[in-house]
């Protein structure tokens, strides 16, 4: 899962671990990785890889189940990525034949779609381009949302808010901003970024 420390990444890591899925998160910095494993490691098997390490793809392969390369039984069943660019390109290399790649954003860099499709075809990998709109329009979205709320009520799933802001300020990051505006965000440049906004009173 990349990025592992964003709202979407932390949610995915928890949901996977709760369901007994072994999950590996990618984060920029060992401190972030240590925080994720300390915070959520009790839920299941969670490992973290620091993408600032020069050989992080090798570290990723070493944490995956199986021996050897993806072609010989090693590697991962899939990658869920919101980074794009080189991170997605390198992480995809560990996916086993007939695995899956889910792309839900490009907060680091654009995706080389042609290269990704060519690679995916060579290993019979399914590529799914996901979006918040698609997830919300899915026929089972309400059921999944209710299940997440139930897990929150049981204190098994714990969303983490890095920052809490007033809605009047928060909504500004969704709008085009002038250079230097205090509301500039990754959305202002056209990139998508994971956010969970939920207040229950």
KAWOBEL-V157038 format. One record per backbone hydrogen bond with DSSP energy under -1.0 kcal/mol. CO is the residue of the C=O (numbers start at 1). NH is the residue of the N-H. Records with the same first field share a line. If there is no record, write none. Layout:
CO=NH, NH
This chain:
1=26
2=82
6=10
7=11
8=12
9=13
10=14
11=15
12=16
13=17
14=18
15=19
16=21
17=20
23=47
25=49
26=4
27=29, 51
29=33
30=34
31=35
32=36
33=37
34=38
35=39
36=40
37=41
40=43
45=23
47=25
49=27
50=53
53=56
55=59
56=60
57=61
58=62
59=63
69=72, 74
70=73
76=96
77=100
79=102
80=2
81=104
82=107
83=108, 109
84=88
85=89
86=90
87=91
88=92
91=94
92=95
94=76
96=99
99=126
100=79
101=128
102=81
103=130
111=113
112=116
113=117
114=118
115=119
116=120
117=121
118=122
120=125
123=98
126=101
128=103
131=135
132=136
133=137
138=141
140=144
141=145
142=146
143=147
144=148
145=149
146=150
147=151
148=152
149=153
150=154
151=156, 157
152=155
166=170
167=171
170=173
171=174
172=175
178=181
181=184
186=191
187=190
